[in-house]
Structures are given as C-alpha cells and as structure tokens.
Amino acid sequence: MTVFQAIVLGVLQGLAEFLPISSSAHLALAPWAFGWQDPGLAFDVALHLGTLVTVLWYFRKEWGALILSSITILKQRRVSTPDEWRVVFLIIGTIPAAIAGLLLEETAETAFRAPALMATTLMVMGVILWSADRFLPQARPLESMTWRDAMFIGIAQACALIPGFSRSGTTITGARLLRLDRTSAAVFSFLLSMPVTAAAAILKVPDAVREGITPPLVVGVISAAISSWLAISVLLKYVSKHSFGVFAVYRLALGVAIFVLLAQRA
C-alpha cells in the first residue's frame, strides 16, 4: 500500500464512519474499484483508531459526565439522573452488536464484502433512511429515550456488520423510526460508536501492528482522525436545519454505480 492509498482510505473511513453512508462499504469498495490490493479488515479496523480518538475528544465533556455517572451507579447501585440512564442505554445499545460481531466475525471478513451485496444494502438502507426521516416527526429529544429504544437502536447497529448498511446509518435510522429529532439521533449514534469501535480495535489492531507500523498505516490513522472530526462537525450543523435526504440520494447513486461497474466487468 502506498501513502496516497492510505490517505484516501483514511479520509473515506473518517467521513463515512459518521455520515450515514457506510465506512465499511467504502473501504471495501475503493480497492476493488481502483484495482488496489485489499488491505484487509485488520487495516480497516486500525483506521478506526483515528475515529475513536476523534469521537472521544469531540464529546469529551459528555464522556466526562458519563464516566462520573458510571462511578455513581457503581457506588449507589441505582440509576436516577439523565446521564446515569444514558450510561445504561449505551450499554444496552452495544450488546446486540457485540454478540453479532462475535458470531459473524469470519463471515464479515469474506462473504459480506461482496460488491453486489454492498450495493444492495447501500440502496435498501438509503430508502429506509429517507422514508423514516421524511415521514416521521421529530417529536422526541434524547432525554426521552427508554431502555426499549436503546435496545432497538442496538439491534439496528448489529445489522451494520454487513457493509453497506452503515453503523451510523442504521443507528440514525433506528432513532428516527422512534421519532427522535435529527440532532438527538446523530448524537446518540456518535456516542454509541465508541464501545463497538474500541472493542473492534482491541481485537483487530494487534493484527495490523504485527504486520508492521508502516508510514501508510500511520498516515491512514491520522487522515481518518482529521476527516472524522470534519464529518461530525458538519453533520451536527447540517441536520439541525436539513434532512438526511441527501445521504439517501448518495447511497442510491453509489449503489447504481457499483452495479454498472459490475456489469462492465462481467
């Protein structure tokens, strides 16, 4: 892998991780489309280190409050404040994805990375995202979330193990199906990314490190961190005034482009 390829993949990871357009699909499709060697899932997960650092720093105040709330829960053995409940909701929302990841890890590295499957999931999820955001009201703030809501969004996140569905796409769509407002949907999606990303990094980054800490790997991680900061900033400002429709259109267009490229290569 060249440094240029690592920068491209890092930027794709950073932008697509938090925009509802599927980072895993972009990372798998870019080498296939450009004729590059597939760096593999270990490299893809290593790029998540950049996005993990970004989400921890961007929401540092929120994480600080959540850590203090976690300590309070352990001491008092009860849950009462909104921050304490948010800790519980993040745990509940993480469980389905953790189980799915353990059960389907090998399949995620092989069969799930087929271009035709990713094109299909990109388009299907685009339609669902547009429909949920277009027809359902923004009736609920983040503070109104319940444990059932967290479980529903967690199950939606588990579907993102299949590239193309998108972790942020499924969680934001799940939140909008529950009628959470757009900003609340995005914020909870971003916070929920941390536990799953951290777990994946713990499991897979050692594999990438064993292959060597090369300049492309370092540059890729830095590119992912910088571009993910941009993605979070832009998305939170954008959805405060606009719908998620533009991302649904992008997903449909990308899915069509993949099928056209498949037909040309057949």
VODREN-636224 format. One record per residue: residue number from 1; x, y, z of N, C-alpha, C, O in turn. Coordinates in steps of 0.1 Angstrom, whole numbers, plus 5000, padded with zeros to 4 digits. Layout:
<recs>
num  n_east  n_north  n_up  ca_east  ca_north  ca_up  c_east  c_north  c_up  o_east  o_north  o_up
NUM  X  Y  Z  X  Y  Z  X  Y  Z  X  Y  Z $
...
</recs>
This chain:
<recs>
num  n_east  n_north  n_up  ca_east  ca_north  ca_up  c_east  c_north  c_up  o_east  o_north  o_up
1  5008  4988  5000  5000  5000  5000  5009  5013  5000  5019  5013  5007 $
2  5005  5022  4992  5012  5035  4991  5006  5044  5001  4996  5042  5007 $
3  5014  5055  5004  5009  5065  5013  4997  5072  5008  4987  5075  5015 $
4  4996  5074  4995  4985  5080  4988  4972  5072  4990  4962  5077  4994 $
5  4974  5059  4988  4962  5050  4990  4958  5050  5005  4946  5050  5008 $
6  4967  5050  5014  4964  5051  5028  4956  5064  5032  4947  5063  5040 $
7  4960  5075  5026  4953  5088  5028  4939  5087  5023  4930  5091  5030 $
8  4937  5082  5011  4924  5080  5005  4915  5072  5014  4904  5075  5017 $
9  4920  5060  5018  4912  5051  5027  4910  5057  5040  4899  5056  5046 $
10  4919  5065  5046  4917  5071  5059  4907  5082  5058  4898  5083  5067 $
11  4907  5090  5047  4897  5100  5046  4883  5094  5044  4873  5099  5049 $
12  4882  5083  5036  4869  5076  5034  4864  5071  5047  4852  5072  5050 $
13  4873  5065  5055  4869  5060  5068  4864  5071  5077  4853  5070  5083 $
14  4871  5082  5078  4867  5093  5087  4854  5099  5083  4846  5102  5092 $
15  4852  5102  5070  4840  5108  5066  4828  5098  5067  4817  5102  5072 $
16  4830  5086  5062  4819  5077  5061  4815  5070  5075  4804  5065  5076 $
17  4824  5071  5084  4821  5065  5097  4810  5072  5104  4801  5066  5111 $
18  4809  5085  5103  4799  5093  5110  4788  5098  5101  4777  5102  5105 $
19  4791  5100  5088  4780  5102  5078  4773  5089  5076  4780  5079  5075 $
20  4760  5089  5074  4752  5076  5072  4754  5070  5058  4744  5068  5052 $
21  4766  5068  5054  4769  5062  5041  4777  5050  5041  4781  5045  5030 $
22  4781  5045  5052  4788  5032  5054  4803  5033  5051  4807  5033  5039 $
23  4811  5034  5062  4825  5034  5060  4831  5020  5056  4840  5020  5048 $
24  4825  5009  5061  4830  4996  5057  4828  4993  5043  4837  4987  5036 $
25  4817  4998  5037  4815  4996  5023  4825  5004  5014  4830  4999  5005 $
26  4827  5016  5018  4837  5025  5011  4851  5019  5012  4858  5019  5002 $
27  4855  5014  5023  4868  5008  5025  4870  4995  5017  4881  4993  5012 $
28  4859  4988  5016  4860  4975  5008  4859  4978  4993  4865  4971  4985 $
29  4851  4988  4989  4849  4991  4975  4860  4999  4968  4862  4997  4957 $
30  4866  5007  4976  4877  5016  4970  4888  5007  4964  4892  5010  4952 $
31  4894  4998  4971  4904  4989  4964  4899  4982  4952  4906  4980  4942 $
32  4886  4977  4954  4880  4969  4943  4878  4978  4931  4881  4974  4919 $
33  4874  4990  4932  4871  4999  4921  4884  5004  4915  4884  5005  4902 $
34  4894  5007  4923  4906  5013  4917  4917  5003  4914  4928  5006  4909 $
35  4914  4990  4917  4924  4980  4914  4935  4979  4923  4946  4974  4920 $
36  4933  4984  4936  4944  4983  4946  4943  4969  4953  4932  4963  4953 $
37  4953  4966  4960  4953  4954  4968  4944  4957  4980  4946  4967  4987 $
38  4935  4947  4984  4927  4949  4995  4935  4948  5008  4942  4938  5010 $
39  4936  4959  5016  4944  4959  5028  4939  4950  5039  4946  4946  5048 $
40  4926  4945  5038  4921  4936  5048  4914  4943  5059  4915  4955  5061 $
41  4907  4935  5067  4899  4940  5078  4907  4946  5089  4903  4955  5096 $
42  4919  4940  5091  4927  4945  5102  4932  4959  5100  4932  4967  5109 $
43  4935  4963  5087  4939  4977  5084  4926  4986  5086  4927  4997  5091 $
44  4915  4981  5081  4903  4989  5082  4900  4992  5097  4897  5004  5100 $
45  4901  4982  5105  4899  4985  5120  4909  4994  5126  4906  5002  5134 $
46  4922  4993  5121  4932  5002  5126  4929  5016  5123  4931  5025  5131 $
47  4922  5019  5111  4918  5032  5108  4908  5037  5118  4906  5049  5121 $
48  4900  5028  5124  4890  5032  5134  4897  5038  5147  4890  5045  5154 $
49  4910  5036  5149  4916  5043  5160  4915  5058  5158  4914  5065  5168 $
50  4917  5062  5146  4916  5077  5144  4902  5082  5147  4901  5092  5153 $
51  4892  5075  5142  4878  5079  5145  4875  5078  5160  4867  5086  5165 $
52  4880  5068  5166  4878  5066  5181  4884  5078  5189  4877  5083  5198 $
53  4896  5082  5186  4902  5093  5192  4893  5106  5190  4892  5114  5199 $
54  4889  5107  5178  4881  5119  5175  4868  5120  5183  4864  5130  5188 $
55  4860  5109  5183  4847  5109  5190  4849  5110  5205  4841  5116  5212 $
56  4860  5105  5210  4863  5107  5225  4866  5122  5227  4862  5127  5237 $
57  4874  5128  5219  4878  5142  5221  4867  5152  5218  4864  5161  5226 $
58  4859  5149  5207  4849  5159  5203  4838  5159  5214  4832  5170  5217 $
59  4835  5148  5220  4825  5147  5230  4831  5145  5244  4825  5138  5252 $
60  4842  5151  5246  4850  5149  5259  4841  5153  5271  4842  5147  5282 $
61  4834  5164  5270  4825  5168  5281  4815  5158  5284  4812  5154  5296 $
62  4809  5152  5274  4798  5142  5276  4804  5129  5282  4798  5123  5290 $
63  4816  5126  5277  4822  5113  5282  4827  5115  5296  4826  5106  5304 $
64  4831  5127  5300  4835  5130  5314  4823  5128  5323  4824  5122  5333 $
65  4811  5134  5318  4799  5132  5326  4795  5118  5327  4790  5113  5338 $
66  4796  5110  5316  4792  5096  5316  4801  5088  5325  4796  5079  5332 $
67  4814  5091  5325  4823  5084  5334  4820  5086  5349  4819  5077  5357 $
68  4817  5099  5352  4813  5102  5366  4800  5095  5370  4798  5090  5381 $
69  4791  5095  5360  4778  5088  5362  4780  5073  5364  4773  5067  5372 $
70  4789  5067  5357  4792  5053  5358  4797  5050  5372  4793  5040  5379 $
71  4806  5058  5377  4811  5057  5391  4800  5058  5401  4799  5050  5411 $
72  4791  5067  5399  4780  5069  5408  4771  5057  5408  4766  5053  5419 $
73  4768  5051  5397  4760  5040  5396  4766  5028  5404  4759  5021  5411 $
74  4779  5026  5403  4786  5015  5410  4785  5017  5425  4784  5008  5432 $
75  4787  5030  5429  4786  5033  5443  4773  5032  5449  4771  5026  5460 $
76  4763  5038  5442  4749  5038  5448  4740  5027  5444  4730  5024  5450 $
77  4745  5020  5434  4737  5008  5429  4723  5012  5425  4713  5004  5427 $
78  4721  5023  5419  4708  5028  5414  4711  5038  5403  4721  5043  5401 $
79  4700  5039  5394  4701  5049  5383  4690  5059  5384  4678  5055  5386 $
80  4694  5072  5384  4684  5082  5386  4685  5094  5376  4675  5098  5371 $
81  4697  5099  5374  4699  5111  5366  4699  5108  5351  4701  5096  5347 $
82  4696  5118  5342  4697  5115  5328  4710  5110  5323  4711  5101  5315 $
83  4721  5115  5329  4735  5109  5324  4736  5095  5329  4742  5087  5322 $
84  4731  5092  5340  4732  5078  5345  4724  5068  5336  4728  5057  5333 $
85  4712  5073  5332  4704  5065  5323  4711  5064  5310  4710  5053  5303 $
86  4718  5074  5305  4725  5074  5292  4736  5063  5293  4738  5056  5283 $
87  4743  5062  5304  4753  5051  5305  4746  5037  5303  4751  5029  5296 $
88  4735  5036  5309  4727  5023  5308  4723  5021  5294  4724  5010  5288 $
89  4718  5031  5287  4713  5030  5274  4725  5026  5264  4723  5019  5255 $
90  4737  5032  5266  4748  5029  5258  4752  5014  5260  4756  5008  5250 $
91  4752  5010  5272  4755  4995  5274  4745  4986  5267  4749  4977  5260 $
92  4732  4989  5269  4722  4981  5262  4723  4982  5247  4722  4972  5240 $
93  4726  4994  5242  4727  4995  5227  4739  4988  5221  4739  4985  5210 $
94  4749  4986  5230  4761  4979  5225  4760  4964  5225  4767  4958  5217 $
95  4752  4958  5233  4751  4944  5235  4748  4936  5221  4755  4927  5218 $
96  4738  4940  5214  4735  4933  5201  4746  4933  5191  4749  4922  5185 $
97  4753  4944  5190  4764  4945  5180  4776  4936  5185  4782  4930  5177 $
98  4778  4936  5198  4789  4927  5203  4786  4913  5201  4795  4905  5197 $
99  4774  4908  5203  4770  4894  5201  4771  4891  5186  4777  4881  5182 $
100  4766  4900  5177  4767  4897  5163  4781  4897  5158  4785  4889  5149 $
101  4790  4906  5163  4804  4906  5159  4811  4893  5163  4819  4888  5155 $
102  4808  4888  5174  4815  4875  5179  4810  4863  5170  4818  4854  5167 $
103  4797  4863  5167  4791  4852  5160  4795  4852  5145  4796  4842  5138 $
104  4796  4864  5139  4797  4865  5124  4810  4871  5120  4811  4877  5109 $
105  4820  4871  5128  4833  4877  5125  4839  4872  5112  4843  4880  5104 $
106  4840  4859  5110  4846  4853  5098  4838  4857  5086  4844  4860  5075 $
107  4825  4856  5087  4816  4859  5075  4818  4874  5071  4818  4877  5060 $
108  4820  4883  5081  4821  4897  5079  4834  4900  5071  4834  4909  5063 $
109  4844  4891  5072  4857  4893  5065  4857  4888  5051  4866  4891  5043 $
110  4846  4880  5048  4846  4873  5035  4834  4876  5027  4833  4885  5019 $
111  4823  4868  5030  4811  4869  5021  4804  4883  5022  4799  4887  5012 $
112  4805  4889  5033  4798  4902  5035  4804  4913  5027  4799  4924  5025 $
113  4816  4911  5021  4824  4921  5014  4822  4920  4999  4829  4927  4992 $
114  4812  4913  4994  4809  4911  4980  4803  4925  4975  4794  4930  4981 $
115  4808  4930  4964  4803  4943  4959  4788  4943  4956  4782  4953  4959 $
116  4783  4932  4950  4769  4932  4947  4760  4933  4960  4750  4940  4961 $
117  4765  4926  4971  4757  4927  4984  4758  4941  4989  4748  4946  4994 $
118  4770  4947  4989  4772  4961  4994  4763  4971  4986  4758  4980  4992 $
119  4763  4970  4973  4754  4979  4965  4740  4977  4969  4733  4987  4970 $
120  4735  4965  4971  4721  4963  4975  4718  4969  4989  4708  4976  4990 $
121  4727  4966  4999  4725  4972  5012  4725  4987  5012  4718  4993  5020 $
122  4734  4993  5004  4735  5007  5004  4722  5013  4999  4717  5023  5005 $
123  4716  5007  4989  4704  5012  4983  4692  5010  4992  4683  5019  4994 $
124  4691  4998  4998  4680  4995  5007  4680  5004  5019  4669  5009  5023 $
125  4691  5005  5025  4692  5014  5037  4690  5028  5033  4684  5036  5042 $
126  4693  5032  5021  4691  5046  5017  4676  5049  5016  4671  5060  5021 $
127  4668  5039  5011  4653  5041  5010  4647  5041  5024  4638  5050  5027 $
128  4652  5033  5033  4646  5032  5047  4650  5045  5054  4641  5051  5061 $
129  4662  5050  5053  4666  5062  5059  4658  5074  5054  4653  5082  5062 $
130  4656  5075  5041  4648  5086  5036  4634  5085  5041  4628  5096  5044 $
131  4628  5073  5040  4614  5072  5044  4612  5076  5059  4602  5083  5062 $
132  4621  5071  5068  4619  5074  5082  4621  5089  5085  4614  5094  5093 $
133  4630  5095  5078  4633  5109  5080  4623  5118  5074  4620  5129  5078 $
134  4617  5113  5063  4607  5121  5055  4593  5121  5062  4587  5132  5062 $
135  4589  5110  5066  4575  5108  5070  4573  5108  5086  4561  5110  5090 $
136  4583  5107  5094  4581  5106  5108  4585  5120  5114  4596  5126  5110 $
137  4578  5125  5124  4581  5138  5130  4593  5137  5139  4596  5126  5144 $
138  4599  5149  5142  4609  5150  5152  4603  5153  5165  4604  5164  5170 $
139  4597  5143  5171  4588  5145  5183  4595  5143  5196  4590  5147  5206 $
140  4607  5138  5196  4613  5134  5209  4627  5139  5210  4635  5137  5201 $
141  4631  5144  5222  4645  5147  5224  4653  5135  5230  4646  5125  5233 $
142  4666  5136  5231  4674  5125  5235  4670  5121  5250  4671  5109  5253 $
143  4666  5131  5258  4662  5128  5272  4650  5119  5273  4648  5114  5284 $
144  4642  5118  5263  4630  5109  5263  4633  5094  5261  4624  5086  5261 $
145  4646  5091  5258  4649  5077  5254  4646  5068  5266  4647  5071  5277 $
146  4642  5055  5262  4639  5045  5272  4649  5033  5269  4656  5033  5258 $
147  4649  5023  5277  4657  5012  5275  4653  5004  5263  4661  4997  5256 $
148  4640  5004  5260  4635  4997  5248  4640  5004  5235  4643  4998  5225 $
149  4640  5017  5236  4646  5025  5224  4661  5021  5222  4665  5019  5211 $
150  4668  5021  5233  4682  5017  5232  4685  5004  5226  4694  5001  5218 $
151  4676  4994  5230  4677  4980  5225  4674  4980  5210  4681  4973  5203 $
152  4664  4987  5206  4660  4988  5192  4671  4994  5184  4675  4988  5173 $
153  4677  5005  5188  4688  5011  5181  4701  5002  5181  4708  5001  5171 $
154  4703  4994  5192  4714  4985  5193  4712  4974  5183  4722  4969  5177 $
155  4700  4968  5181  4697  4958  5171  4700  4963  5157  4705  4956  5149 $
156  4696  4976  5155  4698  4982  5142  4713  4983  5140  4718  4981  5128 $
157  4721  4987  5150  4735  4988  5149  4742  4974  5145  4751  4974  5138 $
158  4736  4963  5150  4741  4950  5148  4741  4947  5133  4749  4939  5127 $
159  4730  4952  5126  4729  4950  5111  4740  4956  5103  4743  4951  5092 $
160  4747  4966  5109  4758  4972  5102  4770  4964  5101  4780  4968  5094 $
161  4770  4952  5106  4781  4942  5104  4782  4939  5089  4793  4935  5084 $
162  4771  4940  5082  4771  4938  5068  4774  4952  5061  4767  4961  5062 $
163  4786  4953  5055  4790  4965  5048  4779  4971  5039  4773  4963  5031 $
164  4777  4983  5040  4766  4989  5032  4755  4994  5040  4749  5005  5037 $
165  4751  4987  5050  4741  4991  5059  4745  5004  5067  4737  5013  5068 $
166  4757  5004  5071  4763  5016  5078  4760  5016  5093  4748  5016  5096 $
167  4770  5017  5101  4767  5018  5116  4760  5030  5119  4749  5030  5126 $
168  4765  5042  5114  4758  5054  5117  4744  5055  5110  4735  5060  5115 $
169  4744  5049  5098  4731  5049  5090  4720  5041  5097  4709  5045  5098 $
170  4724  5029  5102  4714  5021  5109  4709  5027  5122  4697  5027  5126 $
171  4719  5032  5130  4715  5038  5143  4707  5051  5142  4698  5053  5149 $
172  4711  5059  5132  4704  5072  5130  4690  5068  5125  4680  5074  5129 $
173  4689  5059  5115  4676  5055  5110  4667  5049  5121  4655  5052  5122 $
174  4673  5040  5130  4666  5035  5141  4661  5045  5150  4649  5045  5155 $
175  4669  5055  5153  4665  5066  5162  4653  5074  5155  4644  5079  5162 $
176  4654  5077  5142  4644  5084  5136  4631  5076  5135  4620  5082  5136 $
177  4632  5063  5133  4620  5055  5134  4613  5056  5147  4601  5054  5148 $
178  4621  5059  5158  4615  5060  5171  4611  5075  5173  4606  5079  5184 $
179  4612  5083  5163  4607  5097  5163  4616  5106  5171  4612  5117  5175 $
180  4629  5102  5173  4638  5112  5179  4641  5123  5169  4642  5120  5157 $
181  4644  5135  5174  4648  5145  5165  4662  5142  5159  4669  5134  5164 $
182  4665  5149  5148  4677  5145  5140  4689  5147  5148  4698  5139  5147 $
183  4691  5158  5155  4703  5161  5163  4705  5150  5173  4716  5145  5176 $
184  4694  5147  5180  4695  5136  5191  4698  5123  5185  4706  5115  5190 $
185  4693  5120  5173  4696  5107  5166  4711  5107  5163  4717  5096  5165 $
186  4716  5118  5158  4731  5118  5154  4740  5117  5166  4749  5110  5166 $
187  4736  5125  5177  4745  5125  5189  4745  5111  5195  4756  5106  5199 $
188  4734  5104  5197  4734  5091  5203  4741  5081  5194  4748  5072  5199 $
189  4740  5082  5181  4747  5074  5171  4762  5076  5173  4770  5066  5174 $
190  4767  5088  5175  4781  5091  5177  4786  5085  5190  4797  5079  5190 $
191  4779  5087  5201  4783  5082  5214  4783  5066  5213  4792  5060  5219 $
192  4773  5060  5207  4772  5046  5206  4783  5040  5198  4786  5028  5200 $
193  4790  5047  5190  4801  5042  5182  4813  5038  5190  4820  5030  5186 $
194  4815  5045  5201  4827  5044  5209  4829  5029  5214  4840  5024  5212 $
195  4819  5023  5221  4822  5010  5227  4825  4999  5216  4834  4991  5218 $
196  4817  4999  5205  4819  4990  5195  4832  4992  5188  4840  4982  5185 $
197  4836  5004  5185  4848  5007  5178  4860  5004  5187  4870  4998  5182 $
198  4859  5007  5200  4870  5003  5209  4872  4988  5210  4883  4983  5210 $
199  4861  4981  5210  4862  4966  5211  4868  4960  5199  4876  4951  5199 $
200  4864  4965  5187  4870  4961  5174  4884  4964  5174  4892  4956  5169 $
201  4888  4976  5178  4902  4979  5178  4911  4970  5187  4922  4966  5183 $
202  4906  4967  5199  4913  4958  5208  4915  4944  5202  4925  4938  5204 $
203  4905  4940  5194  4906  4926  5188  4915  4926  5175  4922  4917  5173 $
204  4914  4937  5167  4920  4936  5154  4932  4944  5152  4941  4941  5144 $
205  4934  4955  5159  4946  4964  5158  4959  4956  5160  4968  4958  5153 $
206  4960  4947  5170  4972  4939  5171  4976  4931  5159  4988  4930  5156 $
207  4966  4927  5151  4969  4920  5138  4976  4930  5128  4985  4926  5122 $
208  4971  4942  5128  4977  4952  5119  4991  4956  5124  5000  4958  5116 $
209  4993  4957  5137  5006  4960  5143  5016  4949  5140  5028  4952  5137 $
210  5012  4937  5141  5021  4926  5138  5026  4926  5124  5037  4921  5121 $
211  5019  4932  5115  5023  4933  5101  5033  4945  5099  5039  4946  5089 $
212  5034  4953  5110  5044  4964  5110  5037  4977  5110  5027  4980  5103 $
213  5042  4986  5119  5037  5000  5119  5044  5008  5108  5055  5014  5110 $
214  5038  5008  5097  5044  5014  5085  5039  5029  5083  5029  5032  5089 $
215  5046  5037  5075  5041  5050  5072  5027  5051  5067  5019  5059  5071 $
216  5023  5042  5057  5009  5042  5053  4999  5040  5064  4989  5046  5064 $
217  5002  5031  5073  4993  5028  5084  4991  5041  5093  4980  5044  5097 $
218  5003  5047  5096  5002  5059  5105  4995  5070  5098  4986  5077  5104 $
219  4998  5073  5085  4991  5083  5078  4976  5081  5076  4968  5090  5077 $
220  4973  5068  5074  4959  5064  5073  4951  5068  5086  4940  5073  5085 $
221  4957  5064  5097  4950  5067  5110  4948  5082  5112  4938  5086  5117 $
222  4959  5090  5109  4958  5104  5111  4948  5110  5102  4940  5119  5106 $
223  4947  5105  5089  4938  5110  5080  4923  5107  5084  4914  5116  5083 $
224  4921  5095  5090  4908  5092  5095  4904  5101  5107  4892  5104  5107 $
225  4913  5104  5115  4910  5112  5127  4906  5126  5122  4896  5132  5127 $
226  4914  5132  5113  4911  5146  5109  4897  5146  5101  4889  5155  5103 $
227  4895  5137  5092  4883  5137  5084  4871  5134  5092  4860  5139  5089 $
228  4872  5126  5103  4861  5122  5111  4857  5134  5119  4845  5136  5122 $
229  4866  5143  5124  4863  5155  5131  4854  5164  5122  4845  5170  5126 $
230  4858  5165  5109  4851  5173  5099  4837  5167  5098  4827  5175  5097 $
231  4836  5154  5097  4823  5148  5095  4813  5150  5106  4802  5154  5104 $
232  4818  5149  5118  4809  5151  5130  4805  5166  5130  4793  5169  5132 $
233  4814  5175  5128  4811  5189  5129  4801  5193  5118  4791  5200  5121 $
234  4803  5189  5106  4794  5192  5095  4780  5186  5097  4770  5193  5095 $
235  4780  5173  5101  4767  5166  5102  4758  5173  5113  4747  5175  5111 $
236  4764  5175  5124  4756  5181  5135  4750  5195  5131  4739  5198  5135 $
237  4758  5203  5124  4753  5216  5120  4743  5214  5109  4733  5221  5108 $
238  4746  5205  5100  4737  5203  5088  4723  5198  5092  4713  5203  5088 $
239  4723  5187  5101  4710  5181  5104  4701  5190  5113  4689  5188  5115 $
240  4707  5201  5119  4699  5210  5127  4690  5218  5119  4680  5223  5124 $
241  4692  5218  5106  4684  5226  5097  4679  5218  5084  4670  5222  5078 $
242  4685  5207  5082  4682  5199  5070  4679  5185  5073  4682  5180  5084 $
243  4673  5178  5063  4670  5163  5065  4682  5155  5061  4693  5160  5056 $
244  4681  5142  5063  4691  5132  5059  4689  5128  5044  4696  5119  5040 $
245  4680  5134  5037  4677  5130  5024  4689  5130  5014  4690  5121  5006 $
246  4698  5139  5016  4710  5140  5007  4718  5127  5008  4724  5123  4998 $
247  4719  5122  5020  4727  5110  5022  4720  5097  5016  4726  5088  5011 $
248  4707  5097  5016  4699  5087  5010  4701  5087  4995  4703  5076  4988 $
249  4701  5099  4989  4703  5100  4974  4717  5095  4971  4719  5088  4961 $
250  4727  5099  4979  4741  5095  4977  4742  5079  4977  4749  5073  4969 $
251  4735  5073  4987  4736  5058  4988  4730  5052  4976  4735  5042  4971 $
252  4719  5057  4971  4712  5051  4959  4721  5053  4947  4723  5044  4939 $
253  4727  5065  4945  4736  5067  4934  4748  5058  4934  4752  5053  4924 $
254  4754  5056  4946  4766  5048  4947  4762  5033  4944  4770  5026  4938 $
255  4751  5029  4949  4747  5015  4946  4745  5013  4931  4749  5003  4926 $
256  4739  5022  4924  4737  5021  4910  4751  5021  4903  4753  5013  4894 $
257  4760  5030  4907  4773  5030  4901  4781  5017  4903  4788  5012  4894 $
258  4779  5010  4914  4785  4997  4917  4780  4987  4907  4788  4979  4902 $
259  4767  4986  4906  4761  4977  4897  4765  4979  4882  4767  4970  4875 $
260  4766  4992  4878  4771  4995  4865  4785  4990  4863  4789  4984  4853 $
261  4794  4992  4873  4808  4988  4872  4808  4972  4872  4817  4967  4865 $
262  4800  4966  4879  4799  4951  4879  4795  4946  4865  4801  4936  4860 $
263  4786  4953  4859  4781  4949  4846  4792  4951  4835  4794  4942  4826 $
264  4800  4961  4837  4811  4964  4827  4822  4954  4829  4829  4950  4819 $
265  4824  4949  4841  4835  4939  4843  4831  4925  4841  4839  4916  4841 $
266  4818  4923  4839  4813  4909  4837  4818  4903  4824  4815  4891  4821 $
</recs>
